[in-house]
Amino acid sequence: MAARKSSKAGWQEVPGAQDVMDRALPLVLSARAREYGPLAAVVFETAFLFMNSEGLPDLRRDSHYAKRWMSDLLDAAGLKPVPGDSTERRKELKTERETVLLGIRAAMSQVRVDYVRSLDSDPVEREKRFPGLSSSDEIFAHYRIVPQAQKEIVSANRRALQVASRIAFAEGDDLAIPPARSPQVVRSFRLALDTLTPQTLASLDTTTRDQLREELRQTRAALLALEDALS
């Protein structure tokens, strides 16, 4: 079953995009059963079909084509209300669609990290796909991608929270972080923040947004002071 074509989307004109759509569509059923790996591997292929503004593979999948392709995939898989659906049914579909989308993204982060890391042992492929970028670390940095899969980020976040909790509830001299531990704390803190996006904060109420804005302002001032101390 092919996704309905739209003259506004444009991804159908990209060679190979419809083929990937056709292979991805049957796998959505597994994703709805919380098995995201097979679908994530197929969806990742679109990163090499849709280019970003620099003409490089759309590893972040944030181009218009990639977003429209994914939306059409989920529509074609039935994760879209139809005329006559009740309000409750619409809510259920919205929740399931968001769950599937988040699951795919998390699973695809592992696929992406594994692929980029594999390029360190395949310089020919790396130069073909990413000319001028001489290592996986350079690719991650160029795309501003955290070089950990989602499960690694979650683990790092937990460690960061554990460190923060120990510091918060410490007494006396234990409040100070030993110099040798400071790199771990800074990196864990950064990894935790890397998982936040504007979309994550978009649904917060006005009061919470105002509170977080002030906390972030104070945090930014503290970080700038630490950065100056390292100069």
N, CA and C atoms as a LAMMPS dump frame, in Angstrom:
ITEM: TIMESTEP
0
ITEM: NUMBER OF ATOMS
693
ITEM: BOX BOUNDS ff ff ff
-5.0000000000000000e+02 5.0000000000000000e+02
-5.0000000000000000e+02 5.0000000000000000e+02
-5.0000000000000000e+02 5.0000000000000000e+02
ITEM: ATOMS id mol type element x y z
1 1 1 N 0.842 -1.192 0
2 1 2 C 0 0 0
3 1 3 C 0.872 1.234 0
4 2 1 N 0.833 2.022 -1.002
5 2 2 C 1.68 3.204 -1.118
6 2 3 C 1.002 4.39 -0.471
7 3 1 N 1.837 5.292 0.075
8 3 2 C 1.284 6.496 0.68
9 3 3 C 0.685 7.374 -0.396
10 4 1 N -0.372 8.11 -0.02
11 4 2 C -1.007 9.004 -0.982
12 4 3 C -0.049 10.121 -1.342
13 5 1 N 0.111 10.388 -2.617
14 5 2 C 1.028 11.413 -3.069
15 5 3 C 0.423 12.793 -2.89
16 6 1 N 1.278 13.748 -2.595
17 6 2 C 0.851 15.128 -2.405
18 6 3 C 1.729 16.034 -3.239
19 7 1 N 1.111 16.903 -3.988
20 7 2 C 1.891 17.797 -4.846
21 7 3 C 2.707 18.775 -4.018
22 8 1 N 2.294 19 -2.749
23 8 2 C 3.002 19.955 -1.911
24 8 3 C 4.226 19.335 -1.249
25 9 1 N 4.215 18.022 -1.023
26 9 2 C 5.288 17.388 -0.272
27 9 3 C 6.599 17.383 -1.038
28 10 1 N 6.574 16.815 -2.223
29 10 2 C 7.781 16.822 -3.057
30 10 3 C 8.71 15.651 -2.86
31 11 1 N 8.593 14.933 -1.736
32 11 2 C 9.546 13.847 -1.517
33 11 3 C 9.371 12.72 -2.524
34 12 1 N 8.159 12.595 -3.104
35 12 2 C 7.908 11.525 -4.068
36 12 3 C 8.779 11.662 -5.315
37 13 1 N 9.276 12.855 -5.562
38 13 2 C 10.124 13.076 -6.732
39 13 3 C 11.573 12.677 -6.486
40 14 1 N 11.911 12.38 -5.246
41 14 2 C 13.282 11.985 -4.923
42 14 3 C 13.451 10.5 -5.23
43 15 1 N 14.38 10.141 -6.104
44 15 2 C 14.571 8.735 -6.471
45 15 3 C 14.802 7.848 -5.247
46 16 1 N 14.056 6.775 -5.171
47 16 2 C 14.226 5.809 -4.085
48 16 3 C 13.359 6.06 -2.872
49 17 1 N 12.791 7.255 -2.742
50 17 2 C 12.028 7.587 -1.536
51 17 3 C 10.745 6.763 -1.425
52 18 1 N 10.076 6.547 -2.548
53 18 2 C 8.848 5.763 -2.517
54 18 3 C 9.141 4.299 -2.217
55 19 1 N 10.263 3.792 -2.731
56 19 2 C 10.65 2.411 -2.449
57 19 3 C 10.872 2.203 -0.96
58 20 1 N 11.556 3.16 -0.313
59 20 2 C 11.783 3.055 1.127
60 20 3 C 10.453 3.145 1.87
61 21 1 N 9.567 4.022 1.408
62 21 2 C 8.239 4.133 2.006
63 21 3 C 7.506 2.795 1.939
64 22 1 N 7.551 2.159 0.789
65 22 2 C 6.842 0.885 0.608
66 22 3 C 7.401 -0.206 1.517
67 23 1 N 8.714 -0.186 1.751
68 23 2 C 9.313 -1.188 2.636
69 23 3 C 9.096 -0.844 4.107
70 24 1 N 8.954 0.444 4.411
71 24 2 C 8.766 0.863 5.802
72 24 3 C 7.344 0.625 6.285
73 25 1 N 6.388 0.787 5.392
74 25 2 C 4.986 0.751 5.776
75 25 3 C 4.577 -0.529 6.517
76 26 1 N 4.941 -1.72 6.04
77 26 2 C 4.542 -2.941 6.774
78 26 3 C 5.18 -3.04 8.16
79 27 1 N 6.299 -2.337 8.363
80 27 2 C 7.009 -2.424 9.636
81 27 3 C 6.394 -1.541 10.715
82 28 1 N 5.495 -0.647 10.325
83 28 2 C 4.85 0.213 11.311
84 28 3 C 4.024 -0.624 12.281
85 29 1 N 3.494 -1.731 11.802
86 29 2 C 2.711 -2.616 12.666
87 29 3 C 3.553 -3.1 13.836
88 30 1 N 4.807 -3.474 13.552
89 30 2 C 5.706 -3.914 14.623
90 30 3 C 6.019 -2.754 15.566
91 31 1 N 6.184 -1.561 14.988
92 31 2 C 6.475 -0.392 15.814
93 31 3 C 5.318 -0.086 16.755
94 32 1 N 4.098 -0.325 16.301
95 32 2 C 2.935 -0.094 17.16
96 32 3 C 2.889 -1.103 18.298
97 33 1 N 3.633 -2.198 18.125
98 33 2 C 3.768 -3.205 19.181
99 33 3 C 5.058 -2.993 19.968
100 34 1 N 5.649 -1.81 19.821
101 34 2 C 6.852 -1.38 20.547
102 34 3 C 8.127 -2.076 20.083
103 35 1 N 8.136 -2.581 18.859
104 35 2 C 9.362 -3.13 18.276
105 35 3 C 9.82 -2.147 17.2
106 36 1 N 10.724 -1.248 17.584
107 36 2 C 11.062 -0.118 16.729
108 36 3 C 12.292 -0.345 15.844
109 37 1 N 13.14 -1.302 16.222
110 37 2 C 14.405 -1.481 15.524
111 37 3 C 14.311 -1.676 14.018
112 38 1 N 13.521 -2.643 13.534
113 38 2 C 13.457 -2.874 12.083
114 38 3 C 12.989 -1.645 11.301
115 39 1 N 11.989 -0.952 11.818
116 39 2 C 11.501 0.239 11.115
117 39 3 C 12.538 1.357 11.161
118 40 1 N 13.207 1.525 12.294
119 40 2 C 14.222 2.579 12.418
120 40 3 C 15.339 2.397 11.398
121 41 1 N 15.748 1.141 11.175
122 41 2 C 16.816 0.867 10.217
123 41 3 C 16.41 1.263 8.803
124 42 1 N 15.149 1.024 8.455
125 42 2 C 14.675 1.385 7.113
126 42 3 C 14.503 2.898 6.995
127 43 1 N 13.915 3.509 8.009
128 43 2 C 13.715 4.958 7.975
129 43 3 C 15.051 5.686 7.846
130 44 1 N 16.086 5.153 8.479
131 44 2 C 17.4 5.806 8.427
132 44 3 C 17.923 5.909 7
133 45 1 N 17.477 5.024 6.118
134 45 2 C 17.924 5.086 4.72
135 45 3 C 17.558 6.415 4.068
136 46 1 N 16.497 7.057 4.549
137 46 2 C 16.098 8.328 3.933
138 46 3 C 17.104 9.435 4.204
139 47 1 N 17.967 9.235 5.193
140 47 2 C 18.994 10.246 5.469
141 47 3 C 19.92 10.438 4.277
142 48 1 N 19.998 9.407 3.43
143 48 2 C 20.889 9.482 2.271
144 48 3 C 20.13 9.79 0.985
145 49 1 N 18.824 9.914 1.103
146 49 2 C 18.002 10.314 -0.04
147 49 3 C 17.708 11.808 -0.005
148 50 1 N 17.458 12.306 1.187
149 50 2 C 17.147 13.719 1.368
150 50 3 C 18.391 14.447 1.868
151 51 1 N 18.778 15.503 1.18
152 51 2 C 19.971 16.25 1.542
153 51 3 C 19.604 17.46 2.4
154 52 1 N 20.561 17.903 3.203
155 52 2 C 20.323 19.127 3.969
156 52 3 C 20.724 20.34 3.134
157 53 1 N 20.713 21.503 3.724
158 53 2 C 20.986 22.734 2.971
159 53 3 C 22.415 22.804 2.453
160 54 1 N 23.3 21.987 2.992
161 54 2 C 24.695 21.961 2.549
162 54 3 C 24.937 20.91 1.468
163 55 1 N 23.891 20.18 1.113
164 55 2 C 24.055 19.118 0.128
165 55 3 C 24.623 17.848 0.72
166 56 1 N 24.601 17.729 2.043
167 56 2 C 25.091 16.539 2.732
168 56 3 C 23.897 15.696 3.189
169 57 1 N 24.132 14.415 3.491
170 57 2 C 23.033 13.573 3.97
171 57 3 C 22.316 14.203 5.157
172 58 1 N 21.01 14.071 5.175
173 58 2 C 20.189 14.672 6.225
174 58 3 C 20.169 13.763 7.452
175 59 1 N 21.322 13.649 8.12
176 59 2 C 21.438 12.751 9.264
177 59 3 C 20.486 13.123 10.398
178 60 1 N 20.213 14.376 10.543
179 60 2 C 19.305 14.82 11.608
180 60 3 C 17.838 14.655 11.205
181 61 1 N 17.609 14.421 9.925
182 61 2 C 16.26 14.245 9.387
183 61 3 C 15.349 15.408 9.769
184 62 1 N 15.882 16.631 9.639
185 62 2 C 15.071 17.8 9.939
186 62 3 C 14.74 18.628 8.7
187 63 1 N 15.004 18.051 7.519
188 63 2 C 14.62 18.741 6.289
189 63 3 C 13.112 18.624 6.087
190 64 1 N 12.574 19.484 5.231
191 64 2 C 11.136 19.433 4.938
192 64 3 C 10.759 18.075 4.35
193 65 1 N 11.583 17.564 3.441
194 65 2 C 11.286 16.283 2.809
195 65 3 C 11.207 15.171 3.845
196 66 1 N 12.181 15.122 4.753
197 66 2 C 12.224 14.055 5.753
198 66 3 C 11.01 14.111 6.68
199 67 1 N 10.654 15.309 7.11
200 67 2 C 9.501 15.46 7.998
201 67 3 C 8.203 15.083 7.282
202 68 1 N 8.081 15.522 6.022
203 68 2 C 6.869 15.23 5.268
204 68 3 C 6.763 13.731 4.971
205 69 1 N 7.909 13.119 4.668
206 69 2 C 7.949 11.677 4.39
207 69 3 C 7.479 10.906 5.619
208 70 1 N 8 11.246 6.793
209 70 2 C 7.622 10.545 8.012
210 70 3 C 6.151 10.746 8.33
211 71 1 N 5.674 11.967 8.15
212 71 2 C 4.262 12.241 8.402
213 71 3 C 3.372 11.414 7.476
214 72 1 N 3.75 11.341 6.208
215 72 2 C 2.966 10.562 5.252
216 72 3 C 3.024 9.07 5.573
217 73 1 N 4.15 8.6 6.089
218 73 2 C 4.266 7.194 6.478
219 73 3 C 3.265 6.859 7.586
220 74 1 N 3.236 7.693 8.606
221 74 2 C 2.335 7.438 9.726
222 74 3 C 0.874 7.595 9.312
223 75 1 N 0.612 8.537 8.405
224 75 2 C -0.755 8.69 7.885
225 75 3 C -1.187 7.422 7.162
226 76 1 N -0.307 6.935 6.288
227 76 2 C -0.627 5.759 5.48
228 76 3 C -0.782 4.509 6.34
229 77 1 N -0.129 4.505 7.501
230 77 2 C -0.207 3.339 8.398
231 77 3 C -1.468 3.36 9.266
232 78 1 N -2.276 4.384 9.105
233 78 2 C -3.52 4.444 9.858
234 78 3 C -3.455 5.228 11.148
235 79 1 N -2.316 5.879 11.406
236 79 2 C -2.179 6.684 12.621
237 79 3 C -2.65 8.111 12.356
238 80 1 N -3.85 8.201 11.862
239 80 2 C -4.432 9.48 11.503
240 80 3 C -5.956 9.349 11.608
241 81 1 N -6.597 10.292 12.271
242 81 2 C -8.063 10.192 12.388
243 81 3 C -8.736 10.346 11.033
244 82 1 N -9.895 9.757 10.928
245 82 2 C -10.693 9.862 9.702
246 82 3 C -12.032 10.486 10.058
247 83 1 N -12.737 11.03 9.059
248 83 2 C -14.043 11.627 9.344
249 83 3 C -14.956 10.642 10.067
250 84 1 N -15.579 11.119 11.116
251 84 2 C -16.476 10.265 11.888
252 84 3 C -15.86 9.718 13.154
253 85 1 N -14.533 9.815 13.289
254 85 2 C -13.888 9.339 14.512
255 85 3 C -14.335 10.179 15.71
256 86 1 N -14.52 9.532 16.831
257 86 2 C -14.911 10.237 18.044
258 86 3 C -13.733 11.021 18.614
259 87 1 N -14.033 11.92 19.521
260 87 2 C -12.981 12.694 20.173
261 87 3 C -12.02 11.775 20.908
262 88 1 N -12.562 10.749 21.553
263 88 2 C -11.723 9.803 22.275
264 88 3 C -10.801 9.051 21.331
265 89 1 N -11.337 8.642 20.182
266 89 2 C -10.525 7.93 19.196
267 89 3 C -9.415 8.831 18.665
268 90 1 N -9.715 10.093 18.452
269 90 2 C -8.708 11.031 17.962
270 90 3 C -7.587 11.2 18.982
271 91 1 N -7.949 11.253 20.249
272 91 2 C -6.937 11.367 21.294
273 91 3 C -6.063 10.117 21.342
274 92 1 N -6.689 8.96 21.205
275 92 2 C -5.935 7.702 21.224
276 92 3 C -4.933 7.642 20.071
277 93 1 N -5.383 8.044 18.881
278 93 2 C -4.504 8.025 17.716
279 93 3 C -3.356 9.013 17.871
280 94 1 N -3.649 10.172 18.424
281 94 2 C -2.601 11.172 18.631
282 94 3 C -1.543 10.654 19.589
283 95 1 N -1.991 10.038 20.678
284 95 2 C -1.055 9.485 21.661
285 95 3 C -0.22 8.363 21.057
286 96 1 N -0.866 7.469 20.319
287 96 2 C -0.137 6.354 19.72
288 96 3 C 0.842 6.851 18.67
289 97 1 N 0.435 7.819 17.89
290 97 2 C 1.315 8.378 16.858
291 97 3 C 2.565 8.989 17.501
292 98 1 N 2.384 9.748 18.563
293 98 2 C 3.517 10.365 19.248
294 98 3 C 4.424 9.311 19.86
295 99 1 N 3.834 8.26 20.411
296 99 2 C 4.621 7.18 21.009
297 99 3 C 5.465 6.467 19.965
298 100 1 N 4.849 6.16 18.828
299 100 2 C 5.573 5.489 17.746
300 100 3 C 6.692 6.379 17.222
301 101 1 N 6.396 7.652 17.037
302 101 2 C 7.399 8.571 16.506
303 101 3 C 8.591 8.698 17.442
304 102 1 N 8.334 8.825 18.729
305 102 2 C 9.42 8.918 19.699
306 102 3 C 10.224 7.618 19.762
307 103 1 N 9.523 6.482 19.655
308 103 2 C 10.209 5.194 19.671
309 103 3 C 11.132 5.021 18.475
310 104 1 N 10.658 5.451 17.312
311 104 2 C 11.478 5.366 16.101
312 104 3 C 12.71 6.242 16.24
313 105 1 N 12.514 7.445 16.716
314 105 2 C 13.643 8.367 16.865
315 105 3 C 14.69 7.82 17.819
316 106 1 N 14.235 7.261 18.938
317 106 2 C 15.174 6.709 19.911
318 106 3 C 15.945 5.537 19.32
319 107 1 N 15.242 4.635 18.628
320 107 2 C 15.902 3.476 18.017
321 107 3 C 16.845 3.911 16.907
322 108 1 N 16.444 4.935 16.163
323 108 2 C 17.268 5.389 15.049
324 108 3 C 18.55 6.071 15.528
325 109 1 N 18.535 6.608 16.752
326 109 2 C 19.751 7.222 17.269
327 109 3 C 20.871 6.185 17.375
328 110 1 N 20.513 4.95 17.74
329 110 2 C 21.505 3.873 17.797
330 110 3 C 21.999 3.523 16.398
331 111 1 N 21.083 3.436 15.444
332 111 2 C 21.452 3.134 14.057
333 111 3 C 22.402 4.209 13.529
334 112 1 N 22.081 5.454 13.806
335 112 2 C 22.893 6.564 13.308
336 112 3 C 24.287 6.568 13.915
337 113 1 N 24.361 6.386 15.238
338 113 2 C 25.663 6.366 15.9
339 113 3 C 26.516 5.218 15.371
340 114 1 N 25.922 4.039 15.243
341 114 2 C 26.668 2.881 14.737
342 114 3 C 27.184 3.142 13.321
343 115 1 N 26.344 3.731 12.481
344 115 2 C 26.765 3.996 11.109
345 115 3 C 27.92 4.994 11.059
346 116 1 N 27.768 6.102 11.761
347 116 2 C 28.815 7.134 11.711
348 116 3 C 30.12 6.591 12.273
349 117 1 N 30.062 5.843 13.357
350 117 2 C 31.278 5.259 13.922
351 117 3 C 31.92 4.277 12.943
352 118 1 N 31.11 3.563 12.171
353 118 2 C 31.661 2.588 11.227
354 118 3 C 32.486 3.256 10.137
355 119 1 N 32.245 4.537 9.909
356 119 2 C 32.966 5.24 8.845
357 119 3 C 34.437 5.452 9.185
358 120 1 N 34.804 5.312 10.456
359 120 2 C 36.216 5.431 10.82
360 120 3 C 37.041 4.311 10.199
361 121 1 N 36.399 3.193 9.898
362 121 2 C 37.108 2.083 9.262
363 121 3 C 36.763 1.971 7.776
364 122 1 N 36.068 2.963 7.248
365 122 2 C 35.696 2.973 5.829
366 122 3 C 35.864 4.386 5.272
367 123 1 N 37.121 4.828 5.122
368 123 2 C 37.367 6.202 4.665
369 123 3 C 36.819 6.499 3.274
370 124 1 N 36.706 5.483 2.427
371 124 2 C 36.164 5.704 1.091
372 124 3 C 34.688 6.111 1.172
373 125 1 N 33.928 5.37 1.946
374 125 2 C 32.517 5.691 2.15
375 125 3 C 32.362 7.048 2.831
376 126 1 N 33.237 7.294 3.803
377 126 2 C 33.148 8.567 4.539
378 126 3 C 33.393 9.757 3.612
379 127 1 N 34.395 9.655 2.782
380 127 2 C 34.701 10.766 1.865
381 127 3 C 33.611 10.921 0.814
382 128 1 N 33.02 9.815 0.399
383 128 2 C 31.941 9.866 -0.58
384 128 3 C 30.708 10.568 -0.013
385 129 1 N 30.35 10.21 1.218
386 129 2 C 29.141 10.764 1.827
387 129 3 C 29.379 12.121 2.467
388 130 1 N 30.556 12.267 3.1
389 130 2 C 30.831 13.471 3.878
390 130 3 C 32.196 14.052 3.507
391 131 1 N 32.323 14.56 2.3
392 131 2 C 33.62 15.086 1.854
393 131 3 C 34.149 16.179 2.781
394 132 1 N 35.422 16.031 3.115
395 132 2 C 36.065 17.036 3.955
396 132 3 C 35.987 16.757 5.441
397 133 1 N 35.174 15.793 5.856
398 133 2 C 35.073 15.437 7.269
399 133 3 C 35.874 14.152 7.479
400 134 1 N 36.933 14.236 8.268
401 134 2 C 37.928 13.164 8.292
402 134 3 C 37.761 12.135 9.397
403 135 1 N 36.696 12.211 10.171
404 135 2 C 36.491 11.218 11.226
405 135 3 C 35.032 11.263 11.673
406 136 1 N 34.643 10.247 12.419
407 136 2 C 33.282 10.234 12.947
408 136 3 C 33.059 11.397 13.906
409 137 1 N 34.089 11.732 14.682
410 137 2 C 33.952 12.846 15.616
411 137 3 C 33.701 14.158 14.88
412 138 1 N 34.352 14.338 13.737
413 138 2 C 34.132 15.548 12.95
414 138 3 C 32.714 15.584 12.383
415 139 1 N 32.218 14.424 12.002
416 139 2 C 30.843 14.35 11.48
417 139 3 C 29.853 14.707 12.581
418 140 1 N 30.027 14.119 13.753
419 140 2 C 29.137 14.43 14.868
420 140 3 C 29.179 15.925 15.186
421 141 1 N 30.385 16.479 15.221
422 141 2 C 30.523 17.9 15.553
423 141 3 C 29.894 18.777 14.475
424 142 1 N 30.101 18.413 13.204
425 142 2 C 29.565 19.216 12.108
426 142 3 C 28.039 19.258 12.153
427 143 1 N 27.426 18.123 12.477
428 143 2 C 25.964 18.044 12.52
429 143 3 C 25.383 18.435 13.884
430 144 1 N 26.284 18.68 14.833
431 144 2 C 25.854 18.975 16.205
432 144 3 C 24.985 17.832 16.749
433 145 1 N 25.483 16.63 16.538
434 145 2 C 24.811 15.43 17.016
435 145 3 C 25.581 14.887 18.21
436 146 1 N 24.873 14.587 19.273
437 146 2 C 25.509 13.97 20.436
438 146 3 C 25.957 12.569 20.035
439 147 1 N 27.252 12.25 20.168
440 147 2 C 27.758 10.948 19.693
441 147 3 C 27.455 9.796 20.623
442 148 1 N 26.257 9.762 21.156
443 148 2 C 25.789 8.642 21.948
444 148 3 C 24.392 8.286 21.474
445 149 1 N 24.069 7.01 21.549
446 149 2 C 22.705 6.606 21.239
447 149 3 C 21.8 7.038 22.375
448 150 1 N 20.488 7.02 22.117
449 150 2 C 19.538 7.511 23.103
450 150 3 C 19.653 6.784 24.44
451 151 1 N 19.863 5.47 24.395
452 151 2 C 19.944 4.726 25.657
453 151 3 C 21.183 5.126 26.45
454 152 1 N 22.272 5.506 25.737
455 152 2 C 23.466 5.961 26.428
456 152 3 C 23.232 7.326 27.056
457 153 1 N 22.477 8.168 26.36
458 153 2 C 22.154 9.49 26.884
459 153 3 C 21.309 9.36 28.144
460 154 1 N 20.315 8.461 28.094
461 154 2 C 19.469 8.247 29.259
462 154 3 C 20.304 7.79 30.444
463 155 1 N 21.251 6.875 30.183
464 155 2 C 22.119 6.391 31.247
465 155 3 C 22.963 7.528 31.808
466 156 1 N 23.486 8.379 30.914
467 156 2 C 24.283 9.523 31.36
468 156 3 C 23.434 10.489 32.17
469 157 1 N 22.186 10.68 31.744
470 157 2 C 21.286 11.56 32.486
471 157 3 C 21.053 11.04 33.902
472 158 1 N 20.886 9.726 34.004
473 158 2 C 20.68 9.144 35.334
474 158 3 C 21.899 9.369 36.212
475 159 1 N 23.086 9.184 35.619
476 159 2 C 24.308 9.423 36.395
477 159 3 C 24.397 10.881 36.818
478 160 1 N 24.008 11.784 35.89
479 160 2 C 24.044 13.217 36.206
480 160 3 C 23.105 13.545 37.353
481 161 1 N 21.913 12.951 37.337
482 161 2 C 20.953 13.194 38.403
483 161 3 C 21.454 12.62 39.733
484 162 1 N 22.117 11.466 39.665
485 162 2 C 22.661 10.874 40.876
486 162 3 C 23.744 11.768 41.481
487 163 1 N 24.608 12.302 40.612
488 163 2 C 25.659 13.211 41.08
489 163 3 C 25.037 14.451 41.693
490 164 1 N 24.037 15.02 40.973
491 164 2 C 23.384 16.235 41.466
492 164 3 C 22.706 15.979 42.809
493 165 1 N 22.083 14.805 42.956
494 165 2 C 21.404 14.479 44.206
495 165 3 C 22.403 14.355 45.353
496 166 1 N 23.518 13.703 45.087
497 166 2 C 24.522 13.552 46.141
498 166 3 C 25.051 14.905 46.579
499 167 1 N 25.24 15.797 45.599
500 167 2 C 25.733 17.133 45.924
501 167 3 C 24.685 17.913 46.706
502 168 1 N 23.418 17.805 46.251
503 168 2 C 22.345 18.58 46.86
504 168 3 C 22.126 18.187 48.321
505 169 1 N 22.278 16.896 48.634
506 169 2 C 21.993 16.429 49.983
507 169 3 C 23.253 16.199 50.815
508 170 1 N 24.396 16.593 50.267
509 170 2 C 25.646 16.419 51.003
510 170 3 C 25.719 17.422 52.146
511 171 1 N 26.549 17.126 53.117
512 171 2 C 26.728 18.018 54.246
513 171 3 C 28.208 18.35 54.391
514 172 1 N 28.464 19.537 54.918
515 172 2 C 29.824 19.938 55.218
516 172 3 C 30.732 19.927 54.01
517 173 1 N 31.93 19.358 54.185
518 173 2 C 32.935 19.366 53.13
519 173 3 C 32.527 18.535 51.935
520 174 1 N 31.571 17.605 52.11
521 174 2 C 31.152 16.755 51.003
522 174 3 C 30.457 17.547 49.906
523 175 1 N 30.074 18.803 50.201
524 175 2 C 29.367 19.612 49.217
525 175 3 C 30.246 19.944 48.018
526 176 1 N 31.555 20.033 48.237
527 176 2 C 32.474 20.393 47.158
528 176 3 C 32.723 19.196 46.249
529 177 1 N 32.807 19.466 44.961
530 177 2 C 33.115 18.417 43.994
531 177 3 C 34.63 18.313 43.873
532 178 1 N 35.208 17.133 44.058
533 178 2 C 36.655 16.98 43.895
534 178 3 C 37.069 17.378 42.485
535 179 1 N 38.185 18.075 42.318
536 179 2 C 38.613 18.506 40.981
537 179 3 C 38.644 17.374 39.954
538 180 1 N 39.045 16.187 40.381
539 180 2 C 39.13 15.058 39.449
540 180 3 C 37.765 14.636 38.924
541 181 1 N 36.697 14.945 39.697
542 181 2 C 35.356 14.569 39.276
543 181 3 C 34.689 15.634 38.414
544 182 1 N 35.221 16.842 38.386
545 182 2 C 34.55 17.947 37.697
546 182 3 C 34.323 17.691 36.212
547 183 1 N 35.268 17.083 35.469
548 183 2 C 34.963 16.802 34.05
549 183 3 C 33.757 15.895 33.871
550 184 1 N 33.62 14.877 34.741
551 184 2 C 32.485 13.959 34.645
552 184 3 C 31.175 14.701 34.901
553 185 1 N 31.181 15.586 35.906
554 185 2 C 29.969 16.337 36.229
555 185 3 C 29.58 17.247 35.069
556 186 1 N 30.56 17.947 34.5
557 186 2 C 30.271 18.87 33.391
558 186 3 C 29.742 18.108 32.188
559 187 1 N 30.362 16.994 31.84
560 187 2 C 29.92 16.217 30.679
561 187 3 C 28.535 15.624 30.903
562 188 1 N 28.268 15.13 32.094
563 188 2 C 26.943 14.58 32.389
564 188 3 C 25.886 15.668 32.313
565 189 1 N 26.225 16.837 32.812
566 189 2 C 25.303 17.97 32.761
567 189 3 C 25.008 18.348 31.31
568 190 1 N 26.044 18.366 30.478
569 190 2 C 25.843 18.72 29.07
570 190 3 C 24.984 17.681 28.368
571 191 1 N 25.249 16.407 28.613
572 191 2 C 24.459 15.351 27.989
573 191 3 C 22.991 15.448 28.399
574 192 1 N 22.755 15.783 29.655
575 192 2 C 21.377 15.929 30.116
576 192 3 C 20.685 17.064 29.37
577 193 1 N 21.375 18.175 29.2
578 193 2 C 20.779 19.316 28.505
579 193 3 C 20.603 19.055 27.019
580 194 1 N 21.485 18.232 26.447
581 194 2 C 21.391 17.939 25.011
582 194 3 C 20.097 17.237 24.642
583 195 1 N 19.452 16.592 25.607
584 195 2 C 18.217 15.875 25.308
585 195 3 C 17.001 16.789 25.307
586 196 1 N 17.179 18.035 25.767
587 196 2 C 16.082 18.996 25.749
588 196 3 C 16.049 19.728 24.422
589 197 1 N 14.868 19.959 23.902
590 197 2 C 14.696 20.701 22.661
591 197 3 C 13.568 21.708 22.854
592 198 1 N 13.459 22.718 21.988
593 198 2 C 12.323 23.646 22.078
594 198 3 C 10.985 22.933 22.049
595 199 1 N 10.912 21.822 21.293
596 199 2 C 9.667 21.073 21.221
597 199 3 C 9.317 20.452 22.582
598 200 1 N 10.355 20.046 23.34
599 200 2 C 10.125 19.464 24.655
600 200 3 C 9.453 20.462 25.588
601 201 1 N 9.836 21.729 25.458
602 201 2 C 9.33 22.756 26.365
603 201 3 C 8.049 23.417 25.873
604 202 1 N 7.687 23.156 24.627
605 202 2 C 6.58 23.88 24.007
606 202 3 C 5.246 23.673 24.709
607 203 1 N 5.042 22.501 25.317
608 203 2 C 3.741 22.194 25.9
609 203 3 C 3.594 22.663 27.351
610 204 1 N 4.639 23.263 27.905
611 204 2 C 4.575 23.694 29.297
612 204 3 C 3.667 24.901 29.455
613 205 1 N 3.055 25.021 30.622
614 205 2 C 2.178 26.162 30.849
615 205 3 C 2.994 27.433 31.044
616 206 1 N 2.341 28.579 30.972
617 206 2 C 3.026 29.871 31.005
618 206 3 C 3.821 30.076 32.287
619 207 1 N 3.238 29.705 33.427
620 207 2 C 3.931 29.892 34.704
621 207 3 C 5.217 29.087 34.757
622 208 1 N 5.143 27.824 34.348
623 208 2 C 6.327 26.964 34.352
624 208 3 C 7.379 27.485 33.39
625 209 1 N 6.947 27.946 32.226
626 209 2 C 7.884 28.487 31.234
627 209 3 C 8.623 29.703 31.796
628 210 1 N 7.899 30.572 32.496
629 210 2 C 8.525 31.759 33.089
630 210 3 C 9.539 31.37 34.157
631 211 1 N 9.184 30.367 34.961
632 211 2 C 10.096 29.911 36.01
633 211 3 C 11.362 29.305 35.409
634 212 1 N 11.168 28.465 34.383
635 212 2 C 12.325 27.823 33.75
636 212 3 C 13.202 28.83 33.034
637 213 1 N 12.575 29.837 32.435
638 213 2 C 13.359 30.875 31.756
639 213 3 C 14.29 31.569 32.736
640 214 1 N 13.79 31.859 33.949
641 214 2 C 14.628 32.5 34.956
642 214 3 C 15.721 31.552 35.442
643 215 1 N 15.38 30.279 35.641
644 215 2 C 16.39 29.314 36.076
645 215 3 C 17.466 29.13 35.024
646 216 1 N 17.062 29.097 33.762
647 216 2 C 18.048 28.97 32.68
648 216 3 C 18.929 30.207 32.592
649 217 1 N 18.337 31.373 32.841
650 217 2 C 19.136 32.603 32.826
651 217 3 C 20.215 32.547 33.899
652 218 1 N 19.833 32.092 35.098
653 218 2 C 20.806 31.985 36.179
654 218 3 C 21.845 30.911 35.883
655 219 1 N 21.388 29.809 35.285
656 219 2 C 22.318 28.742 34.92
657 219 3 C 23.315 29.221 33.879
658 220 1 N 22.822 29.971 32.895
659 220 2 C 23.719 30.49 31.855
660 220 3 C 24.78 31.394 32.468
661 221 1 N 24.392 32.237 33.434
662 221 2 C 25.358 33.116 34.087
663 221 3 C 26.418 32.303 34.826
664 222 1 N 25.959 31.226 35.496
665 222 2 C 26.903 30.385 36.225
666 222 3 C 27.855 29.668 35.274
667 223 1 N 27.324 29.215 34.13
668 223 2 C 28.162 28.529 33.153
669 223 3 C 29.186 29.47 32.531
670 224 1 N 28.765 30.697 32.26
671 224 2 C 29.699 31.678 31.701
672 224 3 C 30.833 31.974 32.682
673 225 1 N 30.499 32.023 33.969
674 225 2 C 31.523 32.246 34.968
675 225 3 C 32.52 31.085 35.013
676 226 1 N 32.008 29.848 34.888
677 226 2 C 32.89 28.68 34.858
678 226 3 C 33.752 28.68 33.602
679 227 1 N 33.147 29.065 32.48
680 227 2 C 33.897 29.122 31.227
681 227 3 C 35.026 30.144 31.315
682 228 1 N 34.732 31.307 31.904
683 228 2 C 35.762 32.333 32.075
684 228 3 C 36.892 31.836 32.972
685 229 1 N 36.538 31.02 33.978
686 229 2 C 37.548 30.496 34.893
687 229 3 C 38.507 29.551 34.185
688 230 1 N 38.063 28.945 33.084
689 230 2 C 38.91 28.014 32.339
690 230 3 C 39.752 28.714 31.271
691 231 1 N 39.497 29.986 31.056
692 231 2 C 40.207 30.72 29.994
693 231 3 C 41.634 31.053 30.424
